[in-house]
């Protein structure tokens, strides 16, 4: 197959490139907004692409003629989406629509859209793929609008809902685990909320799960996340324990006490049975995922090892 990945410099985009580059012989085109890439391995081709520019998207898709487009490009900062709603909509919704338009002209082309637990309000967990969405933040609303755009199109699609994504990569923006580790390294006490719960998901596992969905030609909506539901405070204490820091540095707090621009679902626990049964793959629990992450840090996976996928730890050991 010919597979085009948007947002290839992000955490999930990097992991997808590594998994697909290692596990398949597919032709891979990595795209991102940057003019140049740090992927110098000859397994990968790269083109600069801003998915909010329809003309550029149409030209690139028409030239490469992908069988699959994996759209990982998104504004995922929940508070930033609340503050810049126009920018969030342009990237999260219009960007996907720009991919749909040329994909319609390619017979059999499929789009994999990455979505979020934030399409739910978090008041009636656990959530299956059939649960009714009710987002409480603008980020969630934009991700639901993107889901609806793909459903309404003539393009075959896979909607992958995930949550609490963590991992390490080359020059990636911070995630929850990375933020907790940074705070712990400083040695100062800090607070983490107890009233937000979900399924932490290791990015390596999610990338491998997406590979399985594509390989098995699955269609529709899938909840793909770690199997363990845990609140953010307890998860942060577990991070401290696995990485050898003092858990007592972390104090409990409520969302109201912390103060965040956007509302978060209090409990967005997923039911992942559909994905696990169809793909015969179960993602890592927090203990396993964090232990693997610690090993990746030791091996320098957060640095220039990423430039050569032959040295990157296997994603299929989940």
N, C-alpha and C positions, 0 to 999 in steps of 0.2 A: 504493500500500500504506500501511498504518498500522504504524509501527515504533516500538517502545518500547525505549529504551536505559537500562539500569541502570548505576550508577557513572559518570554522565555528566560529573562534575567531575574524574575521573581523566584521565591522559594519553591513553589510548586512547579513552575516552569522548568527550573533547573533539574529538579528530581525527575520530571517526565522525560526530559532530554536524556538523562543518564539511564533510566530504566529502558526506554525504547531503543536507545543506542546500543545497549548491552543485550537485551532480550530478543531483539528482532533484527531483520534485514531491511526494514522499511526505509524508504527515502524520507529523510527528515529535513524540514525547513523551519529553523528557529527564527522568530521575529520578536522585536521589541522596539521601544521608542528611541533607544540609543543608536547613534550612527555606527558604532563599532561594537564588537562582542569580545568577551573573554573566552568564548568557546573556540579554541584554536585546533582542537582535534579534528582530523580530516573526516571523521564520521558525520560531522555536522555542516550544513550550509546555513548562512545567516543573511537576513535582509532587514534593514530598518523599516519599521512599520508603525504608524500611529493609527489605531483602529477607529479613531474619531474622524479621520479624513476619508470620506467615501471613495473619492477618485483613486487614492493610493491603494485602498483595500481592493477595489475592483480590479485594478491593474495587476496586483500581486497574486490574487486568487486566480484570475484568468490565466496568468503566466504559469503558475505552478500546478494548477488543476488538481487540488488535493482530493483524496478520497475521504479524509477525516480532517476537520479543523478542531483543535482543542483550544478553547478560549479561556485562558487564565488571567488575561489582562483585566484589571478592575481597580476601583477605588475601594479598599477594604477598611480604611480608617473610619470607624463608625461615627465618631464625633466630627471628623472632617466632612463627612457626607451631610451631617445635620447643618453644618455651617456654610457649606458650598453645595447647595442642592443642584444647581444647574450643572456644575462640573461633574458631580456624581452621576447625574442622569446621562450626560453626554458620553461618559465612559462606560458605565454599567449597562445602560439600555441602548442608546443610539449606537454605541460601538458594536454590540451584538447584531443589531439590525443591519449595520453596514456589512457584516460578514454574511448574513443571511441572503442579502440581495444577489451577490455573485455566486453564492453556493447553489442557488436555485437553478443556475444555468449549467451545472455540472451533474450529470446523471449519477445517482447513487451517493452523492456527497453527504456525509453526516457531520453534524456539529455536536461537540461535547461542551456543554455549558456548566461552569462551576457555580453552584449556588450555595445557600447558607441556611443554617438553623434559624437565622434571624427573620425568616419569612413567617415564623410562628411567634405568638405572644408569650409563650412559656408558662401558661396557666393550666394546661391540661396535658402534661406529659404522661407516658412517653409518646413520641410522635412517630407514626408510620408514614409511608408515602401517600396514603389516602387521607391523612389528617388535613383538616381545613386550615390553610394559611391565614394568618392575621398579624401582619407585621406591626411593630410599635415604634420603629425608627425609620428614618428616611432611607438609610442603607438597606434595611429589610424590604422596604417598599420598592426600591430600585431593583433589587435582586428578584423579587416576585414579578415585577413588570417584565424583566428579561426572560424569565421562565415562560410567561404568557406569550411573549413575542415569538419565542421558538416554537411553542405548541401551536400557535396560529399560523405558522409559516408552512410552506410545502416541503420543508427540509426535514429529513429524518434526524432525530436528535436524542441525545442522552443528557438528562439533567442530573448532575451529581451534587447533592446537598452534603455539605460537610461542616465541621465546626472545630473551634479551639485548635487550629493548626499550629504545629511547632516543628522545629528542625533547625539545621544549620546549613548554610550555603555561602556562596561567594558574594559579599557585599549586598546581602539581602536586608530589607527593613526588619525592624525588631518584631518579635512575636511574644506571646505571653511568657513562655519559658525563658527566652533570651532576656526579657525585662527582669524577671525574678532573679536570674543568675547575676545580672549586672548589679542589682540592688544588694544581693548577698555578698558579692565581691567587695562592695564598698564598706561592708561591715556595719551599716547603720540600720536601726530599726525602721520598719515600714509596715503599712497596713494593706491587707488584701480582703476583698469582699467575701462574705459567707453566703450571700443570698443570690448568687448566680451559679448555676449548675449546668454541666453538659458533659460531652464525651471528648476528651482530648484525643487528637489525631496526629500521629507522626506523619510528616510530609512524605517520607520515603514510602510508607505503607499506602498512603492515598494515591501516589503516583502508580504504584504497582496495581492497586485496585482499578484505576482507570484503564491501565493496559489490559487487564483481564476483561473489563466491560467491552472494550473495543475488539479484542481478540475473539470474544464469544458473540459479537454482533448483537449485543443487548440494545434495547430501545426503551425509552420512557424515563421515569424518575427513580432514582436510587439514593438511599441514605447510606453514605459511606463514611464511617468514623470509627474511632476506637470503641471497644466493647464496654468500657467502664464509665459509668456516670459518677461524677465527683464535683464538689463545689470548688470554686477557685482558691479559697483559703486552704483547704485540705490538699489540693493539688500542689500549691506552692510549698507547703511543708514537706510534701513528698519529694519535690525537686531538691529542696535543701538536703534532705536525708541521702538521696542517691548521689548527689555531688559532693557530699562531705562538708556541708555548711551547718551552722547552728540554726535549727528551726525556730528557736525562741526569738530570733530577730523579727519574725513575722507575727504581727498582731491581727486579730479579726476586726472587721468593720462591715458596715452595711453600705449599700449603694448610695443611700441618702447621705451618709457621712462622708463618703469619698467625693461625691459630686461629679457627675458626668453629663456632658451636653445632651447625649442621646439616651433614650430609654433602652434597656436591655431586657430580653426575656429572662425571667427568674429561673426557669428550669426548662431547657430545650432538649432533654434526653431523647435520643433516637432509638427507634427499633430498626435494626440493620439486617434482619433475617432475610429479606428479599435478596439483597446483594450477596450475603454470605452463602445462601443456598444455591443461587444461580452461578456464582463464580468460584465456589469452593475455596474461599479465602477469608480468613479472619484477621483483622488488624491487631496490632499490639496493644496490650493493656498498658497502663501508665508505668508500672515497674519495668516491664520489658522495654518499652519505648525509650524511657529515660536512660536506662542502662546502655542501650545501643547509642543513644545520643552522646552520652559521656565518652564512649569509646571513639566515636567520630571526632569529638573535640581533641582527644588524645592523639589521634592519627593525623590531625591537621586538616580535617575535611572542611573546615570553615575557611580555608585559605586557598592557595593556588593548586592544591590537588585536583580541584574541580576542573581545571583546564585539561586534564587527561583522565577520561572516565575509566581507564583500565586500573587505576589505583583507588577508585572510590568504592566504599563498602557496598556489598550486595543489598538491594532493596527487596529481594525475594525471600529473605530469611525470616520475615515477619513472625 
